[in-house]
Amino acid sequence: MRVQRTETEILVGDWPPHPEQTALVAARGALIAWDVLASAGPAARIDDPDRAADWLWEIYGVEAAAAILGDATEATVPEDGDWQTRDACRVVAQLAWVQAWWPVSATADVPATSSELLLAERAIATSAVEHLLDDDQATERALVAASLTGDSAMDERLVALAEDYGVELRAAAVPTRAEFALAAGGQERSDVTVLSGRSAVDWALVPAGVVDAAADAEWAVVRAGGTTYLDVAVAQVPGARQRLAARFGQVDVDLDRTDDFGRRTGRTPVPATVLLLPPAQRVLMVYAPDFAQPTEPTAGDQVRRAAIVTYARSRVNSPSATYTERMAGRR
């Protein structure tokens, strides 16, 4: 494993190249990360070697940790050993990735995970590695965020942990039937579509679990009643409430309606000059205004995100996955 040194940090291994494929844990004096699309062991960015020295051996082994904290440029991590702490860190990191990046998609058959199960499992996993985490109250905070789940085995462990830390758990949420307001309709309208297309949704611009991670956003320039409009539609995850907007060229449109197919939609008048946009500029960017601002996609985004969707789908029912992932779509 390669070890690099700069004036400010020690870099161990290969740091994941993109945030959406990074499973991360903030430890004392360092960040530990796994690349969910690779089989490599954990990488680390160590900014305080003295603090990291207390636990680094639990992640890489005694000899490798000594080499990393010394002056070596390579460190060999043994395959055999007691890796309970490293495995527990991996669970905490994986759950953080699920919470931030799990690509819910009806189109790609990736079911939603349960936020209640995730928060409960995270609290239990956090308690196993709290001695090396940067937050001294990480377990207490995780327990406060969690609630009973209705899963008897999970709740039994969660209750026992909460009693140990003197935290009173919230009761399990009672499911209610969501009431969706559909956009007013029924009017006959003679719209003429002049241009149309579709664009992939950039995951970095919307929170996880808001739009279908594998479905493209659709746009159309239409003429109706002598006016030119831009129509936009994107498949959303049922129950999502995040405010969404879209940008096409220099035009922004609020996606503030829901159609009969459950898609988030929006319409805005546009100048007829929008028809003169070169094909390369006819790109639709869907974003959550309270979360991020639109940016141009970079090369390889679609290929990488397709790989992440495939990875997430493989985690459902996988014995090596977290309980939250295995139970996706069942709660």
C-alpha positions in Angstrom: 0.0 0.0 0.0 1.4 3.3 -1.1 2.2 6.0 1.5 2.6 9.6 0.5 3.6 12.6 2.6 2.9 16.3 2.2 3.5 19.3 4.5 0.0 18.8 6.0 -1.0 15.2 5.8 0.0 11.5 5.2 -2.0 9.8 2.5 -2.4 6.1 2.8 -3.6 4.0 -0.2 -5.7 5.3 -3.1 -8.3 7.9 -2.0 -11.6 7.4 -3.8 -11.8 9.8 -6.8 -15.4 10.9 -6.5 -17.6 11.7 -3.4 -20.5 9.5 -4.6 -18.3 6.4 -4.4 -16.7 7.3 -1.1 -17.7 5.6 2.2 -16.2 7.8 4.9 -15.4 7.8 8.6 -14.1 10.8 10.5 -11.6 9.4 13.1 -9.3 11.1 15.6 -6.5 12.7 13.5 -7.6 11.2 10.2 -10.3 10.4 7.7 -10.7 6.8 6.7 -12.4 6.0 3.3 -13.5 3.0 1.3 -14.2 3.1 -2.5 -17.5 1.3 -2.9 -16.7 0.5 -6.5 -13.3 -1.1 -5.7 -12.2 -4.0 -3.6 -9.2 -2.3 -2.1 -8.8 -1.8 1.6 -9.3 1.5 3.4 -7.4 4.6 2.4 -6.6 7.3 5.0 -5.8 11.0 5.2 -3.9 11.6 8.4 -3.6 15.2 9.5 -2.6 14.5 13.2 -0.3 11.5 13.4 0.0 11.7 17.2 -3.8 11.3 17.7 -4.1 8.7 14.9 -1.3 6.6 16.5 -3.7 5.4 19.2 -5.9 3.4 16.9 -4.2 3.2 13.4 -2.9 -0.3 14.2 -6.5 -1.5 14.5 -7.1 -0.6 10.8 -3.8 -1.6 9.2 -2.0 -3.8 11.7 0.9 -3.0 14.1 3.8 -3.2 11.5 1.9 -1.3 8.8 0.9 1.4 11.2 4.5 1.8 12.3 5.6 2.1 8.7 2.9 4.7 7.9 3.7 6.8 10.9 7.4 6.4 10.3 9.1 7.4 7.0 8.1 4.5 4.7 6.7 5.0 1.3 5.1 1.5 1.2 3.2 -0.4 3.9 2.2 -4.0 3.8 -1.1 -4.9 5.4 -1.4 -8.6 6.4 -4.5 -10.5 5.1 -4.9 -12.4 8.4 -5.5 -10.8 11.7 -8.1 -9.4 14.1 -10.0 -6.9 12.0 -13.1 -6.5 14.1 -12.5 -2.7 14.5 -11.8 -2.2 10.8 -14.9 -4.2 9.9 -17.0 -2.1 12.3 -15.6 1.1 10.8 -16.5 -0.2 7.4 -20.1 -0.6 8.5 -20.2 3.0 9.9 -18.7 4.3 6.6 -21.1 2.2 4.5 -24.1 3.5 6.4 -22.9 7.1 5.9 -22.6 6.3 2.1 -26.1 4.8 2.1 -27.5 7.9 3.8 -25.8 10.3 1.4 -25.8 8.5 -1.9 -28.1 5.4 -2.1 -29.5 5.7 -5.6 -33.2 4.9 -5.2 -34.6 4.1 -8.6 -37.8 2.4 -9.7 -36.4 2.5 -13.3 -33.3 0.5 -12.2 -35.0 -1.6 -9.6 -33.1 -0.2 -6.6 -35.6 0.0 -3.7 -35.5 2.7 -1.0 -33.8 2.0 2.3 -35.5 2.6 5.7 -34.2 5.8 7.4 -35.3 4.3 10.7 -33.3 1.1 10.2 -30.3 3.1 9.0 -30.2 5.4 12.0 -30.7 2.5 14.4 -28.0 0.4 12.8 -25.7 3.4 12.6 -26.0 4.0 16.4 -25.2 0.4 17.2 -22.2 0.3 14.8 -20.9 3.7 16.1 -20.8 2.3 19.6 -18.3 -0.4 18.5 -15.8 2.2 17.2 -16.4 5.2 19.4 -12.9 5.0 20.9 -11.4 6.1 17.5 -14.0 8.6 16.3 -13.3 12.3 16.2 -16.6 13.0 18.0 -16.4 12.0 21.7 -20.2 11.9 21.9 -20.8 10.2 18.5 -22.8 7.3 20.1 -25.0 9.6 22.1 -25.7 11.8 19.1 -26.5 8.7 17.0 -28.9 7.4 19.6 -30.7 10.7 19.9 -31.2 10.7 16.1 -32.5 7.1 16.1 -35.9 5.8 17.1 -37.5 2.4 17.6 -37.9 0.7 14.2 -40.6 -2.0 14.7 -37.9 -4.6 13.9 -37.8 -6.7 17.1 -34.2 -7.8 16.8 -32.9 -4.4 15.9 -35.0 -2.7 18.6 -33.7 -5.1 21.3 -30.1 -4.2 20.6 -31.0 -0.5 20.3 -32.9 -0.4 23.6 -30.0 -2.1 25.4 -27.5 0.4 24.0 -29.7 3.4 24.8 -30.0 2.2 28.4 -26.3 1.9 28.7 -25.9 5.6 27.6 -28.9 6.9 29.4 -30.7 8.0 26.2 -34.5 7.8 25.9 -35.4 6.6 22.5 -38.2 8.0 20.4 -41.1 5.7 19.6 -41.4 4.1 16.2 -43.0 6.3 13.6 -46.5 5.4 12.6 -46.9 5.2 8.9 -49.6 7.5 7.4 -51.1 7.7 4.0 -49.4 10.6 2.2 -51.7 13.0 0.4 -50.2 14.2 -2.9 -51.6 17.4 -4.5 -51.8 17.0 -8.2 -51.5 19.9 -10.5 -54.8 21.3 -11.6 -55.8 19.8 -14.9 -58.6 18.9 -17.2 -58.2 21.7 -19.6 -57.9 20.9 -23.3 -54.8 22.4 -24.6 -53.3 22.4 -28.1 -49.6 22.3 -27.5 -47.1 21.8 -30.3 -43.7 20.3 -29.3 -40.9 22.0 -31.2 -37.9 20.5 -29.5 -37.5 17.8 -26.9 -34.8 15.8 -25.2 -33.6 14.2 -22.0 -30.6 14.7 -19.7 -29.2 12.6 -16.8 -29.7 14.0 -13.3 -26.5 15.0 -11.6 -26.6 13.3 -8.1 -24.4 16.0 -6.7 -27.2 18.6 -7.2 -30.0 16.8 -5.4 -30.1 15.0 -2.0 -30.3 11.2 -2.1 -33.8 9.7 -2.2 -35.5 12.7 -3.9 -35.4 11.8 -7.6 -35.1 8.4 -9.4 -31.4 7.9 -9.6 -31.5 6.1 -12.9 -34.2 8.0 -14.8 -33.4 10.9 -17.0 -35.1 14.3 -16.7 -37.1 15.2 -19.8 -37.6 18.6 -21.4 -39.6 20.0 -24.2 -39.9 23.4 -25.9 -43.6 23.8 -26.9 -45.8 26.4 -28.5 -49.2 27.0 -26.9 -51.6 29.9 -27.6 -48.9 31.9 -29.4 -46.4 31.6 -26.5 -43.2 29.5 -26.3 -42.8 27.4 -23.1 -40.2 25.1 -21.6 -41.7 22.0 -20.0 -39.7 19.9 -17.6 -40.5 16.6 -15.9 -38.4 14.3 -13.7 -39.3 11.1 -11.9 -39.3 11.6 -8.1 -39.1 9.1 -5.3 -42.6 8.7 -3.7 -43.0 11.0 -0.7 -40.1 13.3 -1.6 -40.8 16.9 -0.5 -37.5 18.6 -1.4 -37.9 21.8 -3.5 -36.6 21.2 -7.0 -35.8 23.4 -10.0 -34.2 23.0 -13.4 -31.9 25.0 -15.6 -31.9 24.9 -19.4 -29.4 27.2 -21.1 -30.0 30.5 -19.2 -33.6 29.6 -18.2 -34.6 28.4 -14.7 -37.9 26.8 -14.0 -39.4 25.7 -10.6 -40.5 22.1 -10.5 -43.5 22.8 -8.3 -46.2 20.4 -9.6 -46.8 16.7 -9.6 -48.4 15.1 -12.6 -50.6 12.0 -12.8 -47.5 9.8 -13.2 -46.0 11.0 -9.9 -43.3 13.1 -11.8 -42.2 16.5 -10.6 -43.0 19.0 -13.4 -42.6 22.6 -14.2 -43.4 25.1 -17.0 -42.1 28.6 -17.8 -42.4 31.0 -20.7 -39.2 31.3 -22.7 -38.1 33.6 -25.6 -38.3 32.0 -29.0 -34.5 32.4 -29.3 -34.2 29.3 -27.1 -34.8 27.4 -30.3 -31.5 28.7 -31.6 -29.4 27.0 -28.8 -26.7 24.8 -30.3 -27.4 21.1 -29.6 -24.4 20.9 -27.2 -26.1 23.6 -25.0 -29.4 21.9 -24.9 -28.6 20.4 -21.5 -31.1 20.2 -18.6 -29.8 20.4 -15.1 -32.2 19.5 -12.3 -31.1 20.7 -8.9 -32.4 21.4 -5.3 -31.9 25.1 -4.7 -31.5 24.7 -1.0 -28.9 22.0 -1.5 -26.7 22.9 -4.5 -26.4 25.1 -7.6 -26.3 23.7 -11.1 -22.9 22.9 -12.6 -21.9 21.4 -15.9 -21.5 17.6 -15.8 -18.0 16.2 -16.2 -16.9 13.4 -18.5 -17.5 9.9 -17.1 -20.4 10.9 -14.7 -23.0 8.7 -16.4 -20.7 5.7 -16.6 -19.7 6.0 -13.0 -23.3 6.5 -11.7 -24.5 3.5 -13.7 -21.8 1.5 -11.9 -23.0 2.8 -8.6 -26.6 1.9 -9.4 -25.5 -1.7 -10.3 -23.5 -1.8 -7.0 -26.5 -0.7 -4.9 -28.8 -3.2 -6.6 -26.3 -6.0 -5.8 -26.3 -5.0 -2.1 -30.0 -5.8 -1.6 -30.2 -9.3 0.0 -26.4 -9.6 -0.1 -24.9 -11.4 2.9 -22.0 -8.9 3.1 -24.2 -5.9 3.0 -25.4 -3.9 6.0 -28.8 -4.8 7.5 -30.2 -1.6 6.2 -29.2 -2.5 2.6 -30.4 -6.0 2.9 -33.8 -4.8 4.0 -34.2 -2.2 1.3 -37.7 -2.2 -0.1 -39.1 -4.4 2.7 -40.1 -1.5 5.0 
